[in-house]
Every structure is written in C-alpha cells, then in structure tokens.
C-alpha cells in the first residue's frame, strides 16, 4: 500500500470495501434466512461489483453508461424502436412525512400512451421513491404483456445502483435493487436509460398525483386530465 500509486491504493480500498460489504450481506442472510455461506461466491460477487463500480466511476459526471449505451441529454422525448415500449418512471417524496408517490407512463413505438399508474407510498428517501417507481413500472409492463422494455428515469443514482455503483448511500436501497433485478430476470430484455428531468414530465406529473392522493387506483386506458395535458404538450397521441 505504501509503495503503490495513488490510483492503486484507491483501487485496493475500493476492493476491500466491496469484500466487507459482501461478507456482511452473506452473514445477514445466513443468520436471518439460514442460507449456506459460500466463500467462493462472496469473492466472485465482490470482484464483479468492484469492476462495475470502477467502470462507472470513470464516466464523466454528466453522462451515464447504461447497457453499453451512452445516454446524454436528448433534444426531446424519443419514442422506442422495434418491439420495445418505453416506461417513464418518477418518484416523489416528502421528507417531513415520509410519504411519497410513484408515477409510471408507458408509451409504444408510435409514442402512444398504452398504460400507466400513480399511487402513494411510504419510504425513507427520495431515492427509495425512485426505486419503487421503477418496480411499479416493470410490474405494470409485465402485467400488460410487454417483455421488451426501456425504463427511463431522471435519477442517475438509481441507474448507478442498478449497475452496481453503491456510492452516495445507494446501498440503502439494496433490497429494492434486488427486487428490480428479480423482475428484470423474468422479462425478455430490459434496457435502462437516463433522461433529463425536463423530458420526464409525464411521469413526474403522475408521481405528484400519487403524492397528493392517499389512495389512488391504477389507470391504464385513461390517465387523469392533468397528465393528458402534459402528454399533449409533448406532441404525442394519448387517450381523449
């Protein structure tokens, strides 16, 4: 450690951190769930997480690499291509009350609205609200029969967490990230994309509806009027 370069020392400390994290997770599962401890698996998971972390850390702060695609701020909301649908998700959160809302808007290759939901949640952080919105979006998409999806969010922290970067307290939503990966494993192909907040207005409006409502049922064919206005301003077709 003393003779190595600054970068080598940083890499060593990073690897050590991931080893300690994996050891702690494995111990918790063994105590709580009675699972068997596999040292080789612990080492494998730590090394993979460290490599993913190093890869993301070297990307400029205003850009995010998702599934080998470099996503930068586009000029406007873009419809998906091929057989994909795009799921725009957003989460809202009120720190004083620990109450929040999730918003999901699903559109097809023609930009047409094909489903969505808004609803209230209770969580302990804005990042957790973002993760809950992604879970709700993936679950709704699966229920509607869509298996090739692009999940678009304005939360870079959530994208980073999905890719294995646990800085900035992303580790605090680890159970939610595991649930996201579980749902993704049941689908055909899931791509993740970061979008500027200005281009995620429809999902944001839905999330705010969720924040304001104590109980709100999902809507699929007919979104609320306030959301319809946002969709129309995007220049996209939507239910009347």
C-alpha positions as CSV (number, residue, x, y, z in Angstrom):
1,X,0.0,0.0,0.0
2,X,2.8,2.5,0.9
3,X,4.8,1.8,-2.3
4,X,1.8,1.8,-4.7
5,X,0.5,4.8,-6.7
6,X,-2.5,6.8,-5.5
7,X,-4.7,5.0,-8.0
8,X,-3.5,1.6,-6.9
9,X,-4.3,2.5,-3.3
10,X,-7.7,3.7,-4.2
11,X,-8.4,0.5,-6.2
12,X,-7.3,-1.6,-3.2
13,X,-9.5,0.3,-0.8
14,X,-12.5,0.0,-3.2
15,X,-12.0,-3.7,-3.5
16,X,-11.7,-4.1,0.3
17,X,-14.9,-2.1,0.7
18,X,-16.8,-4.5,-1.6
19,X,-15.4,-7.5,0.1
20,X,-16.6,-6.2,3.5
21,X,-20.0,-5.4,2.0
22,X,-20.4,-8.9,0.5
23,X,-19.3,-10.5,3.8
24,X,-21.8,-8.5,5.7
25,X,-24.7,-9.3,3.3
26,X,-23.8,-13.0,3.3
27,X,-23.6,-13.1,7.1
28,X,-27.0,-11.4,7.4
29,X,-28.6,-13.9,5.0
30,X,-27.1,-16.8,6.9
31,X,-28.4,-15.5,10.3
32,X,-31.8,-14.4,9.1
33,X,-32.6,-16.9,6.3
34,X,-30.3,-19.8,7.4
35,X,-28.6,-19.8,4.0
36,X,-25.2,-21.6,3.4
37,X,-22.1,-19.4,3.2
38,X,-20.1,-19.9,0.0
39,X,-16.7,-18.1,0.3
40,X,-16.1,-18.5,-3.5
41,X,-19.4,-16.8,-4.2
42,X,-18.6,-14.0,-1.8
43,X,-15.3,-13.4,-3.7
44,X,-17.0,-13.6,-7.1
45,X,-19.7,-11.1,-6.2
46,X,-17.2,-8.6,-4.6
47,X,-14.9,-8.7,-7.7
48,X,-17.8,-8.2,-10.1
49,X,-19.2,-5.3,-8.1
50,X,-15.7,-3.7,-7.9
51,X,-15.3,-3.9,-11.6
52,X,-18.7,-2.4,-12.3
53,X,-18.0,0.3,-9.9
54,X,-14.7,1.2,-11.4
55,X,-16.2,1.2,-14.9
56,X,-18.9,3.7,-13.9
57,X,-16.6,5.8,-11.8
58,X,-14.5,6.7,-14.8
59,X,-17.5,8.0,-16.8
60,X,-17.8,11.9,-16.8
61,X,-20.3,13.0,-14.1
62,X,-22.8,14.4,-16.6
63,X,-23.1,11.1,-18.5
64,X,-24.2,7.7,-17.6
65,X,-23.4,4.4,-19.3
66,X,-26.4,2.0,-19.3
67,X,-26.2,-1.4,-21.0
68,X,-23.2,-0.2,-23.1
69,X,-25.2,2.8,-24.4
70,X,-24.0,6.3,-23.6
71,X,-27.1,8.4,-22.7
72,X,-26.8,12.2,-22.8
73,X,-29.4,14.9,-22.7
74,X,-31.5,14.5,-25.9
75,X,-33.4,17.4,-27.5
76,X,-36.8,15.8,-26.9
77,X,-38.6,12.7,-25.6
78,X,-37.8,9.9,-28.0
79,X,-40.2,7.0,-28.8
80,X,-38.7,3.5,-28.6
81,X,-37.9,1.4,-31.7
82,X,-38.6,-2.1,-32.7
83,X,-40.8,-4.2,-30.4
84,X,-39.9,-2.1,-27.3
85,X,-42.2,0.1,-25.2
86,X,-40.7,2.9,-23.1
87,X,-41.6,3.1,-19.4
88,X,-41.0,6.6,-17.9
89,X,-40.9,6.4,-14.1
90,X,-40.5,9.0,-11.4
91,X,-40.9,9.2,-7.6
92,X,-41.9,12.0,-5.4
93,X,-41.1,12.2,-1.6
94,X,-41.9,14.5,1.3
95,X,-39.2,14.2,3.9
96,X,-41.2,15.5,6.8
97,X,-43.9,12.9,6.5
98,X,-42.0,10.0,4.8
99,X,-44.8,9.9,2.3
100,X,-44.3,9.8,-1.4
101,X,-45.8,8.9,-4.7
102,X,-44.8,6.9,-7.8
103,X,-45.6,7.7,-11.4
104,X,-45.4,5.5,-14.4
105,X,-46.2,6.3,-18.1
106,X,-45.8,3.6,-20.8
107,X,-45.7,4.5,-24.5
108,X,-45.2,2.4,-27.6
109,X,-43.1,3.0,-30.7
110,X,-45.6,5.4,-32.1
111,X,-45.4,7.5,-28.9
112,X,-49.0,6.4,-28.0
113,X,-49.9,6.1,-24.4
114,X,-50.6,2.4,-23.6
115,X,-50.7,2.3,-19.8
116,X,-49.7,4.0,-16.6
117,X,-50.3,4.4,-12.9
118,X,-50.0,6.8,-10.0
119,X,-50.1,5.9,-6.3
120,X,-48.9,6.8,-2.8
121,X,-46.1,5.1,-1.0
122,X,-44.3,5.4,2.3
123,X,-40.5,5.3,2.2
124,X,-37.5,6.9,3.9
125,X,-35.8,8.7,1.0
126,X,-36.3,10.3,-2.4
127,X,-34.0,7.6,-3.9
128,X,-36.2,4.8,-2.5
129,X,-39.2,6.5,-4.1
130,X,-37.4,6.4,-7.4
131,X,-36.7,2.7,-7.0
132,X,-40.3,2.0,-6.0
133,X,-41.5,3.7,-9.2
134,X,-39.2,1.5,-11.3
135,X,-40.6,-1.6,-9.6
136,X,-44.1,-0.5,-10.2
137,X,-43.3,0.3,-13.8
138,X,-41.7,-3.0,-14.5
139,X,-44.6,-4.9,-12.8
140,X,-47.3,-3.0,-14.7
141,X,-45.4,-3.6,-18.0
142,X,-45.3,-7.3,-17.3
143,X,-49.0,-7.4,-16.4
144,X,-49.8,-5.7,-19.7
145,X,-47.8,-8.3,-21.6
146,X,-44.8,-6.2,-22.5
147,X,-41.5,-8.1,-22.3
148,X,-39.1,-5.8,-24.2
149,X,-38.9,-2.5,-22.4
150,X,-36.8,0.6,-21.9
151,X,-37.1,2.1,-18.4
152,X,-36.4,5.8,-18.5
153,X,-35.7,7.7,-15.3
154,X,-34.2,11.1,-14.4
155,X,-32.4,9.6,-11.4
156,X,-28.7,9.0,-12.1
157,X,-28.3,7.5,-8.6
158,X,-30.9,4.8,-9.4
159,X,-29.2,4.0,-12.7
160,X,-25.8,3.8,-10.9
161,X,-27.2,1.5,-8.3
162,X,-28.7,-0.9,-10.9
163,X,-25.2,-1.0,-12.4
164,X,-23.6,-1.8,-9.1
165,X,-22.4,1.6,-8.0
166,X,-23.3,2.0,-4.3
167,X,-21.8,5.4,-3.6
168,X,-23.9,8.3,-2.1
169,X,-25.9,5.9,0.1
170,X,-27.2,3.9,-2.8
171,X,-26.5,0.8,-0.7
172,X,-29.5,1.9,1.5
173,X,-32.0,0.7,-1.2
174,X,-30.3,-2.6,-1.8
175,X,-33.5,-4.7,-1.2
176,X,-35.3,-2.6,-3.8
177,X,-32.4,-3.0,-6.3
178,X,-32.6,-6.8,-5.7
179,X,-36.3,-6.7,-6.4
180,X,-35.7,-4.7,-9.6
181,X,-33.2,-7.3,-10.8
182,X,-35.6,-10.1,-9.9
183,X,-38.4,-8.6,-12.1
184,X,-35.9,-7.9,-14.9
185,X,-34.9,-11.5,-14.9
186,X,-38.5,-12.6,-15.7
187,X,-38.6,-10.3,-18.8
188,X,-37.1,-10.8,-22.2
189,X,-35.0,-7.6,-22.4
190,X,-34.8,-4.6,-20.2
191,X,-32.8,-1.5,-21.0
192,X,-32.2,1.4,-18.7
193,X,-31.9,5.0,-19.9
194,X,-31.3,8.3,-18.1
195,X,-33.3,11.3,-19.3
196,X,-33.2,14.9,-18.2
197,X,-36.0,15.9,-15.7
198,X,-37.5,18.3,-18.2
199,X,-38.2,15.3,-20.6
200,X,-39.7,13.2,-17.8
201,X,-42.6,15.5,-17.1
202,X,-45.4,12.9,-17.7
203,X,-44.0,10.5,-15.1
204,X,-43.3,13.4,-12.7
205,X,-46.9,14.6,-13.0
206,X,-48.2,11.1,-12.3
207,X,-45.9,10.9,-9.2
208,X,-47.2,14.2,-7.9
209,X,-50.7,12.8,-8.3
210,X,-49.6,9.9,-6.2
211,X,-48.1,12.2,-3.5
212,X,-51.4,14.1,-3.3
213,X,-53.6,11.1,-3.1
214,X,-53.9,8.8,0.0
215,X,-55.4,6.1,-2.2
216,X,-55.5,6.0,-6.0
217,X,-56.2,3.1,-8.2
218,X,-54.1,2.3,-11.2
219,X,-55.2,3.7,-14.6
220,X,-54.4,2.0,-17.9
221,X,-56.6,3.3,-20.7
222,X,-57.5,6.8,-19.4
223,X,-55.0,8.9,-17.5
224,X,-56.0,11.9,-15.3
225,X,-56.7,15.2,-17.2
226,X,-53.7,16.9,-15.7
227,X,-51.5,14.2,-17.2
228,X,-53.3,14.3,-20.6
229,X,-52.3,17.9,-20.8
230,X,-48.6,17.0,-20.3
231,X,-48.8,14.3,-23.0
232,X,-50.5,16.6,-25.4
233,X,-47.8,19.2,-24.9
234,X,-45.2,16.6,-25.7
235,X,-46.8,16.4,-29.1
236,X,-47.8,12.7,-28.6
237,X,-51.1,10.9,-29.1
238,X,-53.0,10.0,-26.0
239,X,-56.5,9.0,-24.9
240,X,-59.0,11.9,-25.1
